[in-house]
Amino acid sequence: MNNVYYYELQDQIKFNTTEPIKVKDIVRSLEALEKIVKQSTKTFSKLTNSEVISAELYIQGIEEGSILEKIAIKLGFKTEENFDKFLENAHDWIVDKAKEHPVKTGLAGLVIGGMLAYGFYSLGNSADAVVVSGNYNTVIVNGAGQLGITEAAFKEAIEENKNQRRTLAKNAVEFAQTAKTEKGDVSIELGETSNVVIPADVIKAIPETAKAEPIEKTAQMDNVLLNIRSMDRDKYESGWTAIIDGVSEKRLPLDIPLTADLNVLFKQGSIRADITLYSVQRGDKLEHKRIEIRSIHTK
């Protein structure tokens, strides 16, 4: 039986509003925060030179007035060695007062604050891009200072999520909607001493929703089984579709090399080939679009 080792980080998030917040809006915000926390494993791993395999969000309490959320992030480690690495490298960041670097914002708040700022920054160009990018730089500088590491090192750890930055941006926008109130936008503070702050002007700059822009992806696959579903012995560029055995049940357009003999292919229900699979990713959803045959394996 494989053991999983856990460590729990505690912190708080404060929305500086005195306006009543609808329960559904708080739930929506917390669900987005949970997704951000799940994305944080690479950043925690990079900062502590360990391998964090999971990160789970727990809510320990919500206080009224300004909305104050007491949170806990439970990090999972597959091996005791990685767990020990985390404890050794993060020791000065997870105690109340370290000998050299008193951390005013806990490690959890620094990471989540950095990821939020990076998510907003990843939204792209807008009229207020300078405000958003300026806040991201401020969060990086403050976070690195609190941890006693270089700004480049902290930025690199936060941007471990760059391959999922569009999803991160969407989740960050969803989370921040609680800071958009009827009487104006308010700031978000992470940590008891508010060293990581998302100012009201940044909240004002972000949209109410963030649509994940499609990302085109390619994957080269060798010696796969293609089950041919439609054929046209007169054309190479259209009329052919296939299903990739064990990969997708969707019938996809098939691009055939000009060197192939269509009459021979026409007699076969399936072939083995080296292919390039073209897909489009929108948020967390990956949609296969077409297959390009690079070479066909002869029987």
Phi, psi and omega in degrees: 000129181274128177271147172243130182261141185234149170222137184251125176257138181242146178195190180215155177230133184236126171262118186278068177228145174253003179282143174299139180246133178295144181302319182297329179287322177293318179298316179300318180294316181292325177296321177293320178298321178300320179293321178296317179299318179297331178281352191275356186301320181294323180291314177300321180296315182295317182294326188251005179053041178228182178241102178269120186264346180203155176215120183241139180264135174231140177258120182266344178171153175230126181249144181275187191093239159289139182291114182243116181254118175272120186239159171224138176245119182262111181267138180249142180230135184284329183234156177294327179300314179291324177298316179294322177300316179299311182299320181292313186280337182258003188306314183289348182258350186241008172256160184299315180221109178280162183295318186256325186231089176297114185273113181279330174247128182297165181303321180299313181295322179295316181292311182293320176299317178296320180291323176299311181298321178292323177298315178296319180298327183283356178295336178101195186289140174204175180297334182250027183300326180295321179296314183293313181293325177297320178293321178300315179298320179297316179297320178296313181297313181294318180296315179297320179297320179293324182274347181073032178237173180286155177298322179298320181292318180292319179297318179298320179294315178298320185274013167300342180267016187297331178287345178238027187293330180290321175294319177300317180299317179298315181293323179296318178296317178300315181299319188281354184298334177298335180276356175263104184249169181296333181262011178125165181279144183236163182278162176239131180242137179243124182100155186293332182253012170058042178279341173248117184231133168258104187292163181298326181290335174287317177301320179296327185283338184273151181284173177282335175219153177236117178274130178287118180287143181293140178241122178281135181228151175231148177220125177271130182229134184250145174054046178266157178266120177255121174267109185285132185247332175215153188218157172210103187290355180261350186227144175265328191265350180206166177091351180250134173224158181207162174246133178275115183299126177080359181246311182209144177266000181278136176284123186241146174302143186239120176266123186252136179295148183296341181283349182281146176270107185296327180294325177290315179298326184299334183271356185249138179275339179207155179218160170254137186205160168267128188228165166243124180260123180260131183223166175231128178255127174239106185065235180268359185260129179248123181245121176286137185247313182201165180241132174244122179278125177269320176203150181253135178277129177276145181283000000 
